[in-house]
Structure formats: C-alpha cells, structure tokens
Amino acid sequence: MSVRPGEWQASPGITGHTHHDIRVVHVHASHDPEWAWVYGHGLECSWPSADCTAPWCWELLIAVDVLTATAAGDRP
C-alpha cells in the first residue's frame, strides 16, 4: 500500500511528512478509532540484496479511511 504525507503517524500525534510504499504484514486497532497500527516492510526489503528476516520493519499508525480505500481497490 502507499501512504502519503498526513495519512500516517510514527506514533500518536506525530504526523508523517513523507510518502512510503509498504508491504502490509498485519493490521490491528489502536486506541483512536480513526487510526490503526500497521506492521509491514518497505519495498526495499524485497530487493535481492536485502536480507530482511524480521517479522516487520515498520510499525505505523495509518488512517483507517486510507486502509479501507486501499482494501476496496480505490487507491494504488
């Protein structure tokens, strides 16, 4: 999934200001119903030179409406 500036947080209240492409591993609820925790990997983890053996590399809060639109196929 792709997230744009303002659609994700590194931690509650800390809005992200960059674009990221993430391979989602797991999604679970947060204390704020407008955001969900997403565990995933950056696309660089799939490069042949990468040796990522971690269950996930990223833990971000992502806006639930972004997750919903992505799951529905309404976003890249």
C-alpha beads as a LAMMPS data file, in Angstrom:
LAMMPS data file: protein, C-alpha beads

76 atoms
75 bonds

1 atom types
1 bond types

-500.0 500.0 xlo xhi
-500.0 500.0 ylo yhi
-500.0 500.0 zlo zhi

Masses

1 110.0

Atoms # bond

1 1 1 0.000 0.000 0.000
2 1 1 1.087 3.609 -0.475
3 1 1 0.721 6.243 2.213
4 1 1 1.114 9.942 1.588
5 1 1 2.093 12.778 3.924
6 1 1 -0.572 13.284 6.584
7 1 1 -2.014 9.769 6.193
8 1 1 0.269 8.118 8.729
9 1 1 1.862 8.718 12.118
10 1 1 5.108 7.363 13.529
11 1 1 3.490 7.479 16.968
12 1 1 0.244 9.002 18.220
13 1 1 0.152 12.704 17.351
14 1 1 3.378 12.678 15.257
15 1 1 2.175 13.105 11.669
16 1 1 4.321 11.696 8.879
17 1 1 5.513 14.115 6.205
18 1 1 6.837 11.720 3.554
19 1 1 5.458 9.181 1.068
20 1 1 6.000 5.461 1.735
21 1 1 5.178 2.220 -0.017
22 1 1 4.599 -0.594 2.461
23 1 1 4.015 -4.328 2.144
24 1 1 1.495 -4.892 4.935
25 1 1 2.079 -7.821 7.279
26 1 1 -0.513 -7.187 9.999
27 1 1 -3.114 -4.568 10.975
28 1 1 -4.586 -4.089 14.442
29 1 1 -6.675 -1.489 16.249
30 1 1 -5.289 1.488 18.122
31 1 1 -6.848 3.491 20.954
32 1 1 -8.056 6.051 18.381
33 1 1 -10.729 4.580 16.071
34 1 1 -9.591 6.822 13.195
35 1 1 -6.134 5.167 13.123
36 1 1 -4.899 1.552 13.017
37 1 1 -1.467 0.106 13.711
38 1 1 0.109 -1.405 10.614
39 1 1 3.141 -3.670 10.671
40 1 1 4.928 -4.058 7.379
41 1 1 8.045 -3.907 5.271
42 1 1 9.355 -1.243 2.948
43 1 1 9.703 -2.250 -0.685
44 1 1 13.493 -2.328 -0.263
45 1 1 13.073 -5.495 1.824
46 1 1 12.170 -7.363 -1.363
47 1 1 15.370 -6.472 -3.206
48 1 1 17.698 -9.414 -3.863
49 1 1 20.446 -7.648 -1.899
50 1 1 18.226 -7.221 1.177
51 1 1 18.477 -9.808 3.912
52 1 1 15.447 -8.895 5.995
53 1 1 14.467 -11.699 8.334
54 1 1 12.457 -9.528 10.732
55 1 1 8.714 -10.178 11.068
56 1 1 8.253 -6.499 10.164
57 1 1 10.423 -3.421 9.737
58 1 1 7.809 -0.711 10.109
59 1 1 5.172 -0.039 12.729
60 1 1 2.999 2.914 11.756
61 1 1 -0.397 4.338 12.575
62 1 1 -2.308 4.678 9.325
63 1 1 -5.642 6.417 8.867
64 1 1 -8.451 3.848 8.781
65 1 1 -10.073 5.553 5.773
66 1 1 -6.809 5.035 3.839
67 1 1 -6.747 1.347 4.801
68 1 1 -10.396 0.948 3.809
69 1 1 -9.918 2.652 0.434
70 1 1 -6.812 0.563 -0.270
71 1 1 -8.606 -2.689 0.594
72 1 1 -11.509 -1.689 -1.683
73 1 1 -9.090 -1.078 -4.561
74 1 1 -9.814 2.641 -4.668
75 1 1 -6.146 3.571 -4.123
76 1 1 -2.865 2.372 -5.565

Bonds

1 1 1 2
2 1 2 3
3 1 3 4
4 1 4 5
5 1 5 6
6 1 6 7
7 1 7 8
8 1 8 9
9 1 9 10
10 1 10 11
11 1 11 12
12 1 12 13
13 1 13 14
14 1 14 15
15 1 15 16
16 1 16 17
17 1 17 18
18 1 18 19
19 1 19 20
20 1 20 21
21 1 21 22
22 1 22 23
23 1 23 24
24 1 24 25
25 1 25 26
26 1 26 27
27 1 27 28
28 1 28 29
29 1 29 30
30 1 30 31
31 1 31 32
32 1 32 33
33 1 33 34
34 1 34 35
35 1 35 36
36 1 36 37
37 1 37 38
38 1 38 39
39 1 39 40
40 1 40 41
41 1 41 42
42 1 42 43
43 1 43 44
44 1 44 45
45 1 45 46
46 1 46 47
47 1 47 48
48 1 48 49
49 1 49 50
50 1 50 51
51 1 51 52
52 1 52 53
53 1 53 54
54 1 54 55
55 1 55 56
56 1 56 57
57 1 57 58
58 1 58 59
59 1 59 60
60 1 60 61
61 1 61 62
62 1 62 63
63 1 63 64
64 1 64 65
65 1 65 66
66 1 66 67
67 1 67 68
68 1 68 69
69 1 69 70
70 1 70 71
71 1 71 72
72 1 72 73
73 1 73 74
74 1 74 75
75 1 75 76
